[in-house]
């Protein structure tokens, strides 16, 4: 059973921004470079890397999405009280 996941994310204000970035990533833009350019979260400076986290450490919509992904996947836009996220799963323990 997965107890921890490692994820990177890009935080933007609108669903439209998130969808546009997702298209750019699907067309070859580096997730980390997009995070550095566009993410509103301080983690953007590190390519969006949030490190490893367990259940209960992130807001529920974000956590649910991350724990239901496979390593290497990039999520569809996920809404939380902070804005809209794109999540890339980079590890599982």
N, C-alpha and C positions, 0 to 999 in steps of 0.2 A: 504494500500500500504506500502511495506517495505521501510523505509527511512534510516535505518542503519542495518548493519550486523556486527557480531563479528566473526572473523576468526583467525585461527592459520595457519602457513605455514612453509614449509621446503624449503629452497633455496639451490639448487645444481647447478653445472656447466653444466651438460649434461643431455639430455633426457634419456640416458641409465641409469644414476644414479637414476633419478626420477622414472623410471619404476621399477627398482630393489627395491627401497624403497617402492613403492606402493604395490608391491607383498608381501614384508615383513609385511607391515601394514595389508593387507588383510588376512595374515596368522597369525595374532595375536600380532604383535609388536605394542606397544603403540605409537601413533602418537607423543605425547609429548616427550617420550624417544628418538624416532628417530630424532626429531627436535634438542634435546640437543646434540645428538651424531654427526649429519651430517650437520645441517643447517649452511650455510655461513653467514646468517643474525644474527645480535646481538640478535634478538628476540628468537633465538634458546635456549638461556640460560633460557628463561621463557617458554620453551616447544613450542615455535613458536607463542605464543599469541600476536596478534596485537591489541587487544581490539576492540571496536566498531568504525566503520567508515561509512561515507556516500558516496554518489556518488560524483565523482570528486576528491576524496582524494587519490586514488591509481591509478597506471597506468591502462589504459583501459583494456588490456587483463585480468589482475588480477581482476579488478572490475567486468567485465562482467561475469567471471566465478563465483565469490563469490555471486553475486546477483541472479544468476540462480540456486543456490544450495538449498537443504533443510538442516535443522539443523541435524548434525550428519554425513552428507555426506563427503566423501573425493574425491577430484577431480582427474581426469586424469592429467598428466603433462601439465602445462600451461607455455608457453614461454613468457618472457618479456626481455627488454634490460638488466636486471640484471642477467638472467639465467633462470633456470627451477624451477617451484614451484609445490609443492603439497599443496593443500588448504583443510583445514578441517573447515567446517562452524559450529560454536558453539553457535550462537544466531542470532535472528532477532528482530528488533523493528519496 
